[in-house]
């Protein structure tokens, strides 16, 4: 039975972690009867430090968390694994965030996507109101119908390992093939998938993509240290290297003037890119800075998360001058995703458990924050957030396959409370 479980899990879920595991320090688990079983099962598809760096759980909550990854509930293997984890990794508060209270209220609605262990992420609203996401480890993209909760998932070409999804104005869904060096287009009506392969063999990992007003798709390639542009009408792809070594371009946004802004996850910079020539201008940030993602305010201000130093920052796009604020949970909180909605900055502290959703009002320079639920556990990580057309937020918890809508309007939160929805406030 155990061998069958291992084989099934490895085939279904082990898609990208082999390369990542080689970069991590070996993790030593406590001795116990189920230690070899945990090492075999859990390291198949993720690093063991996700266990040791968790906030710990009760037996029931370990059982729930495991159930989002693999079906071993009720088997001897499942019982032994659950008992071992509960005994050696009970709940603790070492990574507890500094949650800031306040009067603003939000409500959250969750969808639990079907394929186990897929690491669902990067939800976005399509023109028809449906919500799309990608399951990177599951090699799928999925669609949620918000009013009914119905979910459809589409299997992608072998080893695509989608990192992000972006709809075009015609309703086609484009994904970045992070595992096989492609950009893909899914036509939802027919299920047809078209792949666009990178013209340079060194361009291996398309990462995050955005369309501009002319219908061109711009994207980052983090490890390859490149920026790309795809013309959908012709399939032409142009790639340019980022001059700074190991800049690791990550998040990308299109400004109202057409210029592109890109965050550097490997160096203390943000990049401005000309959409026509792909010429790159670098803006320096404080030493020790790394920036996972950024977003743009209506007036063009660049807001970014200083992931390396645990800060929120803004930069004047004309002068390059910046100002930063310490994130509530401190320098090791690792801010990650970010979105500016109606002048308010939203981001998360990804190194905390629970993962904290933070609201920052630039007018008052005040913070407020909430824990992000993952069912009954706090195990996921929010890696990307995007607003809906009505000004709410789409987020996710990749560790537990949850897609979440955050209602950011007070009226919406109050209405949810009136009908029994989950409301989180100060």
N, C-alpha and C positions, 0 to 999 in steps of 0.2 A: 504493500500500500504506500509506504513512504517513498519508495523508488518511483512509483507511478505518479505520485503528487509532485515530486521534484521534476520529473520529466515534463509533465503537463505544464507546470508553472514556468519552467525554463523556456519551453516552446512559445508559450503565449505572451510572456511578459519581458523576458530578458532581451532587451532591444538595444540599449545604449550604454548600460552601466559597465560593460567590460573595459571600455576605454577610460571611464571616469574612475573606476576602482583602482587602476594603476597609479593614479595621482594622489591617492589618499594614504595616510599612515595606517598601518595595520591596527585593528581594534582588538583588544583582548577582552573577551567576555568572561564573566565569573564561571567557576567550575560548577558543574551540575549534570544530572543525567541527560537533560535535553540540550546541553550546550552544542554537541555536534549537529543535532537536528536543526537548531536555530541557525547555526553557522551555514549549514547547507541550504536551508530554505531561504533565509532572509538575504544572504549575500548573493543569491542567484540574480536578483534584480535591483538591489540597492546596497549602498555601503552600510556596514554595521554601525557606523557612527550615527545613523539616524535613530538607532535604538539608544545608544549611550548618551546622545545629546537631546533626547526627548525630555519632556517634563514628567515622565513616568505615569503609570495608570494603574487602576485597580484591575482585578481579574476580569470583571465584566467589561471594562473599557478596553483592555487589551484584546479581549475577544471581539469586541465591536470593530476595533481598528484592523485587526487581522482580516476580518470579514470583508473589508473594502479592498483587500489585495488578493486573497485566495480562499477557496472553499475547503477548509479543513475542520470546520466546526463539527463536533460529535465524533470525530475519529480519535483513536488513541494518540496519534501524532499531534492532533490539534489540542487535546487536553494537556499533554505534556509541555508543549510549547507555551501555551497560555499560562500554566502554573509556573514555569521557569521564569517567564518575563515578569509576571506579577510579583514573584518572590524577590527577584533581583533588581527590578526597576519599578518600585512603587512610586506613587505621586510625590513630587517635591516642588519647591517654589524657586529653585535657583535661577530659572530663566523668566520669572514672572515680570511682565512689563509694568512700567509705572503708568497706570491708566489715569488720565486726567478727567475729572468730572466736569460737568457743565450742564447747561439748560437745553442744549439742542438735542432733538430726538430723531432717531432713524428707525427704520424697520428693515428686516432682512427676510428674504424668501430663498429657500434652498431647493436645488434639484440634484438628486443623486444619480449620476449617469450609470448606464448598465454594465459596461465591460469592467471587470475587476482589474485593479492595479494599473490602469491606463495612464494615470497622472494627468487628468483632465485639466486644461489650462486655457488662458487667453480668450475668454468669451467676448463676443462682439455682437451687436445688433445689426441685422441685415435690413435692407430697405422695406421688406414686408413685415418687419416687427419680430421675426423669429430670431432666436439666439443661437449662434454658432460657436463651437469650441473645438479644440483639438485634443486628442488623447495621444500624447507623444509616445509613451511606452506601448500603447495598444495599436499604434499605427492606424489611427482612425481620425476622421473629423465627424462631429456630431451636430445635430440640429435639435433644438428644443422649441416646442410650441408653448409659449408662456401661459396662455389661458387654460390649456388642458393638461400641461405637463408631459405631453407625448414627446418621446425622444426617438430619433432615427440616427443610426451611425453608418458611415460609409468607410469601407476598408480601402486603404490607399495602396499604391504600388509597393512592392517589396522594399523594405528598409527606408522608406521615406522619412519616418520618424518626425512628423510635423511639429514645428516649434511654435508657429503662430498661424492664425487665420485672419483674412481680411476680405470682406465682400466688395465687389465692384458695384457700380450704379445700376447694372442690369440684373443683379442678384446672383451672379456667379460667385463662387467661394474660392479664393486663392489661398494656398498654404505654402509655407516655406519647408522644403524637404531637407531638414537639417541633417538627416542621416545619409542621403544618397546624392547630395549636391544638385538639387533641382528646385524649381518653382513649379507648383502644380495648380491647375484650374479644375474645379469640380463644377459641372453643370447640374444643379439639383434636380431639375425636371427629368433628366435622362439618366443621371448617375455617371455620365461620361467624364473621364479624367484625362486631361492633357498635361504632359510633363514637358518642361523647358529645362534642358540640361545646361549647366554652367559651361561656358566656352573655354574656361581655363581649368586644367586639372588641379591646380592649387586652390581653386575656389570650392571648398568642400562643405561648407556649413551655412547655407542661408538661414537667417535668424529671425528678424522682425521686418515686416513690410508695411508700407503705406502708399495709397494712391494719391496723386496730386490732382488738381482740377482739370488737367488735360488727359486724365486717364492713364498716365504712366505709373508703373509700379516701381518704387524705390525700396531697397532693402539693404540690410547690414549682413555681413559675414564675420562673426565675432573672432573665431580662432584663425580664420584666413586673413583677418585684418584688411578687409576690403569693403567697399561700397558698390552696390549694383543698381542698375536701372534696366527694366524690361519694358519694351513697347508691345502691348498685347496684340495690336493689329498685325504686326509682322513677326513677333517672336524674337526680335533682336534684343540681345543682352549686352550691355556694356559694363565692364568692371574697372574700378580704379583702386589701387592700393592706398591705404592711409599712410602718410609719410612717417608718422610717429610709430616707432617700433613697439609692438605689443599694446597698442592703444585699445584693442579689442572692442570695436564699435558694436553697440548693443541696441539700445532703444533709438527709434527714429520718429520724427514728427515733421509735418509739412506746414510751414508758416503761410500766413495770408498773402505774403508777397511772392510765394512760390519757392523760396529757399528752404533747404532741408536742415534740420538740426539733429545731431546724433550725439549720444552719450558715449563716453569711454569707460568701459568696465575694467580696463587694465592700466589706466594712467590718469593723471590729474588734468583732464581736459574735456571740453565739449567741442564739437566740430560744426561748422557752418559750411554747407555744400551748395554750389551753384547747380540748379537742376539741368541747365543746358550743357555746360562743359564738365560738370562733376569736379570742378576745382574745389579744393578743400582749404578752409581757413580754420586755424586752431585758436582756441581761447583757453588760457591757463587758469587753473583753479589751485587751491592750496595744496601744498605737499601732503601726501598721504591720502588724497582724495581718489576715490573711484566712484563712477556714476553708473548705476544700473540703468535708470530710465529718466526721462525728462518729459515735460509738457509745456505748452505755450498758452499764455493768457491772451485775452482778446486784444490787449494793447501791444502784443508782441513780446512781452517779458518772458524770458526763459526760466522756468522753474525746474529744479532738479533735486534728486536725492543724492546727498553725499554719503554713499553707502560705506565707504571706507572709514569715515570719521563719525558717523552717526549724526548727521545734520540734514536740515532742509535748507536749500539755497535758491536764490534768484539772481539772475544776471541780466544786465542791460544789453540787448543784442547789438546796440550801436557802439558802445564804449567798452564792453567786456567787463565793466565793474560789477562786482558781486557782493551780496550780503548773505550771511548764513545764520541759522538759528539751531541751537542744540535740540535734538529730538528728545521728547520726554523721557525715554528709557535709556538715554545715554550713548556714549561713543561706540558701544558694541551692539547697538540695536539693529544695525544693518537695514536702513530704509531701502525699499526695493521698487515697488510699483508706485506710480503717481498719475494723478489726473487733476486738471483745473476745470471746475464746473461753476459757472456763474460767479466767477471771481474768487471762489473758495478753493483752497488746495487740499486735496486728499492724498494720503499715501499710507504705507504700512511699515511696521517694524518687524521684519521677517525673522530676526534672530531670537525673538521672544516666543514664549509659550504661555498663554495663547498668542498667536500672531495678532498684533494690535492694528486696528484701523484708526488712523489719525486724521483729524480735521484741523486745518489751520486757516484762520481768518486774517488775511494780510492787513485789513483795516485796523484791527485791534491787536494784532500779533499775539493772539491767544490760541492755545491748543485745546482740543478735547479728543478723547480716544475711547475706543470700545474693543472688547475681545471679539475676534471673528470665530463663529462657531464652525465645528466640523462634525455635525451630528451631535453626539454627546461627548466628544473628545476634542482636544486641541492639538492637532497633529499636522495640519496642512501648511502650505506656504503659498502666499499670494505673490505671483511673479509679474502680473500685468493687470491693469485695470483700465476700463474705457467707459465713457459715459454713454447713456442712451439718449435718444433724441429728445426725451422729455426731462433730461437733466438728472436722472438717477445714475447709479454706478453698477457696472457688471464686474464682479470679482470672482475669485475661485479659491479653493483649497486643494492644491494638487495632491497632497498626501492622502486625502480621503475621497477624491473624485467628486467633489462638490462644486457646482456652479451656483453662484449666489447673486441675487439682485439686491442692492442696497437702495432703499427709498430714502433719498436725501431731502425731500421736501417735508417740512413740518406737517402740512395738511395730509400728505400721504401717510405719514407715520401715525398721525392721530386717527385717520380712517382705518388703518390696519389694526390699531388697538381696539377700535370700536367693534370690529368684526372678529376679533380673537387672533389677529396676526401677532407675530413676535416683534415687540418693540424694545429697542435698547436706548436708554437715555442717560442722563446724568445721575 
